[in-house]
Amino acid sequence: MEQELLPRLFKTEFSKITAVLCKRFGIEHIETAEDIASETFLAATETWSHKGIPENATAWLYTVAKNKARNHFNRKSLFQNKISKQLKYEPAKNREFDIDLSDENISDSQLQMLFVVCHPSISQEAQIGLALRILCGFGIEEIADAFLSNKETINKRLYRARKKLREEQITIEVPDQAEIYQRLDTVLRTLYLLFNEGYYSESDNKILKKDLCLEAMRLTHLLAENEQTRKPAVHALLALMCFHSSRFEARKNNNGELVLYHNQDESLWNEELIARGAYFLKEASQGSKVSKYHLEASIAWWHTQKEDTKEKWSNILGLYNQLLITEYSPIAALNRTYALSKVHGKKAAIAEAQKLNLSDNHYYHTLLGELYKDVDIKKAENSFQEALSLAKTKTDKQTLKKKMDKL
């Protein structure tokens, strides 16, 4: 049973322990915090296999983590002579060193660490990697899989990011109100990209992809629940995540192949997530500024409306037009082309798609193939063939071969 429980606890508790220890020791000792958290789970692996799982496994982990942190603090002269003077809450000489693993402090620590790992001094890829490692409890192999990379590359990336944070002497705290708007943009963009790593990932690991999305939603919830960070753009991003996640199960068939929107089984759409998304989108309307997340969430809401009407696609097209003005993205422009085909026909959509010339993107050629199917079979076949040559995963290649066979 511990073989199933430990990985699940690692996902939920590693990040909590690490965040609290980072806050306690300071960002300059981020590796120490991760090491203590890792040693805690190693102890669980060794102890539980012999003595069995304790009645309260989480409490056991917290007790061991506290003891290891205390031992580390007392054992290392570096801590005794230097670091203790720098700690925000330096323990009195006669008071025992302790770690606060209460629910409130865990939540506060994770929120503060979210602003640390999303600091603009490090790259977006590094921000996502640190968020996955420190705040989501992902292993190095999982992060490498998510980025279609290898462990060595990820380790180097995380090492450089930690080093940069130490050099910048970043304080672990939520920024004050004057700075929060500027810093929040970076945090939201990181969470948006983290969610997209799961939702649009080219990895074949379906469980990993779903976990990425769920963790991005959990971290965005932290922002939505905190009074300082409960902003309209946060609610808009959370709405977008809910709407997209509601169709997660319908996007792939039993063979792991991508199912295009118009072919999805609507009975697989999660109505509860759609309702939650609608609630957060309503909350997002409280402000005066319309962000890209507002526009994308509104587009995603229309996609949860099952009727295939002219009104629906006209609204989606109009929102895409606004989105491209607000913040241009080649992928958004590509997605707009499908909405254009529903409003103005496939020939008009083909002409618009060709202007994008995303020749190195297999989704671009896949869309062209779909648009050409009823216009020019030969061009449809050529487009699917080009997409096949660019596809990276086995399932994408299988999907394209089936499309070509149907032609």
Buried (B, 14 or more C-beta within 10 A) or exposed (E): EBEEEBEEBBBEBBBBBBBBBBBBBBBBBBBBBBBBBBBBBEBBEEBBEEEEBBEEBEEBBBBBBBBBBBEBBEEEEEBEEEBBEEBEEEEEEEEEBEBBBEEEBBBBBBBBBBBBBBBEEBEBBBBBBBBBBBBBBBBBEBBBBBBEBEEEBBBEBBEEBBEBBBEBEBEBBBBEEEEBEEBBBBBBBBBBBBBBBBBEBBBBBEEBBBBBBBBBBBBBBBBBEBEEBEBBBBBBBBBBBBBBBBBBBBBBBEEBBBBEEEEBEEEEBBEEBBEBBBBBBEBBEEBEEBBBBBBBBBBBBBBBEEEEEEEBBBBBBBBBBBBBEBEEBEBBBBBBBBBBBBBBEBEBBBEBBEEBEBEEBBBBBBBBBBBBBEEEEEBBBBBBEBBBEBBEBEBBBBBBEEBBEEE
